[in-house]
Amino acid sequence: MSRFKLPFDVFQRYQTLGMALDAIRRSGERFRILDVGGRDRFAQKFLPDDEILVLDREPASDGSVDVVADITEQGIDADEFDFVVAVDVLEHIPAGLRLEVIERFVLAARRACILLTPCFAPEVVTAESIVSELAKARGDDKDRRWLDEHSGNGLPRREEWRARFSEMGWHHFERPCGSLAIWTALMTVRQALYAVPHGSRMLPIIDEMYNRFVFPHDLHEPAYRWLDVVSREPANLPETFLRPDPESSVSPADLQMQLDALLENVSTRYWLLDNNRFG
């Protein structure tokens, strides 16, 4: 499957991860990476030339998990990997253990630890609550399970991380990854489409349109998710990656127009499909 056909929320995180690593990478350089919580092996789709070892607390029947362990208990040798990455993992770890786990990541990484994480803000909590209630209404235990863990553990708080990173003398860069408004709109649409006849056939269209045309400009705050690069030595991320040129970015208003056009396109296609004129 083309990575552009992945669910938008999956593409958003792993494309950002790939972009961060490629921004650091020197020509021809191949990284050794520990992917914590990456049992679906999505990272390999975006980093096909790198050596990736997956650690996850749950085994996989297809053997995609290399090490089955709970990262809150499992030690990692210092400097064992070029990078340790954790994509949508820390919100599933109890709040009191997160900084200890991040320290373990940073010490295990020769170059840097890269985190992608939904972070606390009152509006993020509200948005996740809405999506969770929609999933509950249609009996989707999988989506609810992950969101319930977010609320049960509490979402990570950025101010606590910044203070700890500063205290440790670590280098830290951050960047928003996906506006909250767009995440909420698309997650709500997904739940609605799952609930209507033929609706799930529209999801790949939404995903590919977002992934190809909206994602490159989806950097505005308030954000649903954040990228953090944490290291003991400078990670040498170029300024153009950390702070994209505002002249080349799309304004929130224009981004909203793109989203509206995307959803209108899907609405038209669904009407045609439901009337046996499409597909």
JOQUIGI-V664697 format. One record per residue. N is the residue number from 1. RES is the residue in one letter. NEAR is the number of other C-alpha atoms within 10 Angstrom. Layout:
n: {N	N}
res: {RES	RES}
near: {NEAR	NEAR}
This chain:
n: {1	2	3	4	5	6	7	8	9	10	11	12	13	14	15	16	17	18	19	20	21	22	23	24	25	26	27	28	29	30	31	32	33	34	35	36	37	38	39	40	41	42	43	44	45	46	47	48	49	50	51	52	53	54	55	56	57	58	59	60	61	62	63	64	65	66	67	68	69	70	71	72	73	74	75	76	77	78	79	80	81	82	83	84	85	86	87	88	89	90	91	92	93	94	95	96	97	98	99	100	101	102	103	104	105	106	107	108	109	110	111	112	113	114	115	116	117	118	119	120	121	122	123	124	125	126	127	128	129	130	131	132	133	134	135	136	137	138	139	140	141	142	143	144	145	146	147	148	149	150	151	152	153	154	155	156	157	158	159	160	161	162	163	164	165	166	167	168	169	170	171	172	173	174	175	176	177	178	179	180	181	182	183	184	185	186	187	188	189	190	191	192	193	194	195	196	197	198	199	200	201	202	203	204	205	206	207	208	209	210	211	212	213	214	215	216	217	218	219	220	221	222	223	224	225	226	227	228	229	230	231	232	233	234	235	236	237	238	239	240	241	242	243	244	245	246	247	248	249	250	251	252	253	254	255	256	257	258	259	260	261	262	263	264	265	266	267	268	269	270	271	272	273	274	275	276	277	278	279}
res: {M	S	R	F	K	L	P	F	D	V	F	Q	R	Y	Q	T	L	G	M	A	L	D	A	I	R	R	S	G	E	R	F	R	I	L	D	V	G	G	R	D	R	F	A	Q	K	F	L	P	D	D	E	I	L	V	L	D	R	E	P	A	S	D	G	S	V	D	V	V	A	D	I	T	E	Q	G	I	D	A	D	E	F	D	F	V	V	A	V	D	V	L	E	H	I	P	A	G	L	R	L	E	V	I	E	R	F	V	L	A	A	R	R	A	C	I	L	L	T	P	C	F	A	P	E	V	V	T	A	E	S	I	V	S	E	L	A	K	A	R	G	D	D	K	D	R	R	W	L	D	E	H	S	G	N	G	L	P	R	R	E	E	W	R	A	R	F	S	E	M	G	W	H	H	F	E	R	P	C	G	S	L	A	I	W	T	A	L	M	T	V	R	Q	A	L	Y	A	V	P	H	G	S	R	M	L	P	I	I	D	E	M	Y	N	R	F	V	F	P	H	D	L	H	E	P	A	Y	R	W	L	D	V	V	S	R	E	P	A	N	L	P	E	T	F	L	R	P	D	P	E	S	S	V	S	P	A	D	L	Q	M	Q	L	D	A	L	L	E	N	V	S	T	R	Y	W	L	L	D	N	N	R	F	G}
near: {6	7	16	18	19	17	18	24	15	18	23	20	22	20	21	21	24	16	14	19	19	14	17	15	14	9	7	7	10	14	17	17	21	24	24	25	24	23	23	13	15	17	24	17	14	17	20	11	13	14	13	22	20	20	23	21	17	13	15	13	7	8	9	16	23	15	17	16	17	15	18	15	8	13	13	15	11	13	16	15	23	17	24	28	26	21	21	18	18	25	25	21	20	16	16	9	11	18	16	11	17	21	16	20	30	23	20	22	26	20	23	27	28	27	24	25	23	26	20	18	16	8	14	21	18	12	19	21	17	15	21	22	15	20	24	16	11	12	12	15	13	11	15	19	13	14	21	17	15	23	14	14	16	17	22	22	14	14	9	10	16	15	11	13	18	11	9	11	12	16	15	20	16	17	20	22	25	27	21	22	18	19	20	18	15	20	20	18	17	21	22	15	17	17	16	10	11	13	18	16	15	17	21	15	18	21	22	20	21	25	22	13	14	21	20	15	18	23	24	20	16	15	22	25	24	22	22	22	23	25	24	18	13	14	19	10	16	12	10	9	13	15	11	14	10	8	7	8	15	17	15	16	9	12	21	15	12	17	20	13	12	18	18	12	14	18	13	11	18	22	12	13	17	15	9	9	10	10	9}
